[in-house]
Amino acid sequence: MAELRVPKLNNNDTEYLLVEWLAPDGAQVAEDDAVALVETSKAAEELTAGAAGVLRHRLRPGVWCRPDDVIAAIGDAPGPPERDAPAPAAQAAEQQAAADEPAPLITAPAQALIDELGIGLDRVRALGVAVVRRADVERLAAAPSGGETRGEHRLSRVQRAVARSVELSRRTIPAAYAVVRMDLGPALEYARATTREIRRPVGLAEVFVQAVAGLHERFPLFFATVDEATGNGADRALLSEVPHIGVTVDVGEGLYVPVVHDAASRTTKDIATILMKHRLAATTGEFTEGDLSGANFVVTLHTEHGVVLAIPFVYPGTVCALAVPGPRDGTLADVGLAYDHRLINGRDAALFLNALKTMVEALA
């Protein structure tokens, strides 16, 4: 009997919502069949069966699950379904539907969010839609509410995901920090010239993504993942074959970390095109799960006016986060590296930063 486990879908979330089953309980499924839909803080993702056989649901739609949780079994035995007890959110959805026949149809994800935010049914009904989806509830939550306490500000779904990542990072990753002052003048001149040449916007983000990716072979541990699967703490690192560089993007609609996959093999034009697409997606939140998954190094941008120093947190699943502020005192900037001290020591961090400094200052 094979088990369908929830994969780790991104570095932003520690749990996902099981939205719905795409194949019914007891259905015969093939290995590549999409059987379940889960929702992260920023996208929805279909899960394939991974094995052929009879699908047996282990969880009901509307419940939260963590990476590696078993949500279904797949095998030959047609025995009775094994399910968990109805989750509070699912129970609430069922009870609500039974008690209020004329009420609009509320999808399970929407009901889960309603429960989480404590939104009253009167406000949901006031939406005036026949089917209430999670996106409707998010808009409702963002709107001023007479039920909110004066002075209260509810966190958006995206910000709650950021909060969970920060909390997990602080709780599990002993981070340290190092800073090297760099002259960004050559990089800025290179960016201006390349923008004119390739007709794509090139800035510090594109420059640092390419430079960091160029250090992957020389500093493989900086792109690794700490493996704690043995239960004995951090006793080994899993190396990555290629650098996948996450870049922070915040255009006022929430902090996202989309990824430039296999960045070392890409030209500056490729990277500029990918980051431009990610910035556009950040204005609507319409990322695919692939856009947000797989980062093994994160570049955080702090180029707002007046920022001279920033200390990022190390995103769970990675071991380094580079902080790039805008230049000050002319073209100088203090570029910092937050790193997982279980894997990387201060000397190595300094070597990495100075190698990066050499690459960036050699541009022009």
Secondary structure, DSSP 8 states (H G I E B T S, - for coil): -EEEE-----SS-S-EEEEEESS-TT-EE-TT-EEEEEE-SS-EEEEE-SS-EEEEE-S-TT-EE-TT-EEEEEES-----------HHHHHHHHHHHH-TTS-EE-HHHHHHHHHHT--HHHHHTT--SEE-HHHHHHHHHS--TTS-TT-----HHHHHHHHHHHHHHHH--EEEEEEEEE-HHHHHHHHHHHHHHTS---HHHHHHHHHHTTTTT-GGGG-EEE-TTSSSS-EEE--SS--EEE-EESSS-EE--EETTGGG--HHHHHHHHHHHHHHHHHT---HHHHS--SEEEEEE-STT---------TT-SEEEEEE--BTTTEEEEEEEEETTT--HHHHHHHHHHHHHHHHT--
